[in-house]
Structures are given as C-alpha cells and as structure tokens.
Amino acid sequence: MKANWKQQIDNILRVLDTAGSRTITVFGDYCLDKYLYIDPARDELSVETGLTAYQVDRKALYPGAGGTVTNNLRSLGVHVRCVGLVGSDGEGYDLLKCLEKIGANTEHMVQSESIPTNTYMKPMRRDADGTYSEINRLDMRSFNETACELEDRLIVNLRKALDESHGVVVIEQFLQRNCSAVTDRVRSELAELAVRFPEKFFFVDSRGFAGCYRNVIIKCNDHELSGVITDKDSIANRATQLLSAANARAVVVTVGAKGAFVFERDRVMSLPAFPVEGPLDIVGAGDATNAGTILGLTWGLTLPESVLLGGCVSSITIQQIGVTGTATIEQVKQRLLDAATLWSV
C-alpha cells in the first residue's frame, strides 16, 4: 500500500509541475468569518445594564464556507468565480471586499436587501498567557425560505459562470432546508447541468442533504453520512447505499485522521491521511479538502488522486491556528515529497 500511494504522489507531483491554471466556480453558501479580539484588562461595567461590556480592540475578517474554498483555490493559483447570496448590509460589503481582496471574481454574486449576509461572529477573549480562546459565537443567517426571484438569479448566474469554468464545487453549509443558496429547485438545476456538461466536474459538499443530489460527485464526512443514511452499520454500506440512491458519480467520505474513502461504481479505495504534528485547528479542514479535490479533477487526476491532493492541502491548513488557513503550491509539493519518503520506508 505504501508503494502504491507513493506512485500516486509521483503522479500528482508531475501534474503540479506541468498543469496550467484553471477556472473553477464556487457555488452555494458564503459566510463572513468575523473575529473580534477582546482584552479582559479593558472590560467595563455598563452603566445602562450593570453587565460587563467587553471591549474589542481589533478584528479580523475572512471569507468563510464557500469563501474558505475560494481562499484556498486562490492560494493555489486558481481563477475563481463566486456564485452565492449576500445581503445588502455591512457584513455583505465586508464579505465581497474579502473575496475581491484575494482576487476572486464576484460579479455573479446575488445581492439582496431581503436577506442577511451569513455571518459567524467569533468573540476571542485573551487568556492570561496571551493566547485567545473563542467564547460564545454569534451567528446571522436567514431562517426563511429563499425567494423564487433569488433562485432565478442564482441559476442564471451559475450558468454564466459555468460557461467559463472547468468545474463547480458546491458548498451547502446549513441544515435548514431551502433557506439559503442551495434549495431543492437549485439542486434539480445542478443535476441537469451535470448531465448537460459531462466534461465539467460537479463536486458537492453538503452537511445535511447529500442524498438529495443527482449526477454529481458527493462528499461528506463520516458523521454527516450517518445523518443521511442511518439504517446500515458500516461506512462502506452507508456510502454504497448513498451512491445508489443518489445516482451519484461517486461518493467521497472523509474520516479525519484516518484519511478518506472513495466509492465508485466499480471500486472502493481507502486513502491514507497525511501525518501532522503540533497544535491543530480543524476549522475549514473540509473546505481545504474540497479545494484540492476539485482542482485535481480539473487537472486530469483520478478521483482518488484528487482526494489525496485535497487531504494534503487540508493537512497544511489545519496547522495554522486561529486563522482561515491556506496552502501554496510550494507547500503542497513539500508535503507530498515528505509523505512519499515516509510511505516508501
């Protein structure tokens, strides 16, 4: 097995050295990750409420969910077209600026005054040793069904972006059905587009509705898979059932430090995880995997090789603490070389 995966790494490295740039559409749920840094030494007592008023002395803004995938793809040199929903509010302004700052194309984002911008507001309180710990998060998102007019605009913009893209990665972040960018109607459109454009890759990461997609590559982790298919014991049984029920091109199941499984019609493959040491921050790990996987597919790698590339990218990002991590091509090459040496021993 070690020698086999060393060969796959060699294949990936050859592609990294020869492949040109790609254009990928990131479709679905976008969020603003808003970190607020609080120094306890500056706490004040509110005159109005008698409660402690936390004083924010700095903030950091990052594009999250689909924005995290976008950030990772841009770091790898990919041209990205963003298609999703954003509110006409301050958070929407900040999110679009974050995406534009990293060089993503936002002309196909759908903006509306009728919705809030999905936002994860993360207060970070300073500890005695100078590090920060996250306290109760404040989330903003819509709990109302997405209007037909917004669905129309999303579908039109997805078709426009797809014309100039080698592939699409779909990010469905939330568990409330039909309340964000990916609705039942939009999933039906994605299924039709995947059939109409078989030369383009459609790769879907859905937290709660993996079984509702058709004609695409479906990716979820083992916990999410348990929520979709509950009447089988093993990952293999559940994934095989999902593959059949969804008429999917393939199913990818990630299992954290144990690696991943790739289920296709004619084979099942178990992929190793890249060894990492030191403190880890797994926030955004799945999005980093998505970025590496869709890029590998558009470069002509096999699905197992692409998922292996995704795992490599993710192993680099989780070592970056307290930020939305990214990986560069040079970092990916070095991690692959290190793994090839380890796995050939």
ABEGO torsion letter per residue (X at the ends): XAAAAAAAAAAAAAAAAABBBBBBBBBEBBBBBBBBBBBAAABBBBAAAGBBBBBBABBBBBBBEAAAAAAAAAAAGBBBBBBBBBBBBAAAAAAAAAAAAAGBBAAABBBBAABBBBBBBBBBBBBAAGBBBBBBBBBBBBABBBBAAAAAAAAAAAAAAAAABABBBBBBABABBGABABBAAAAAAAAAAAAABAABBBBBBBAAAAAABBGBBBBBBAAAAAAABAABABAAAAAAAAAAAAGBABBBBBAEAAEBBBBBAABBBBBBBBBBBEBBBABGAAAAAAAAAAAAAAAGBBAAAAAAAAAAAAAAAAABBGBBBBBBAAAAAAAAAAAAAAAAX
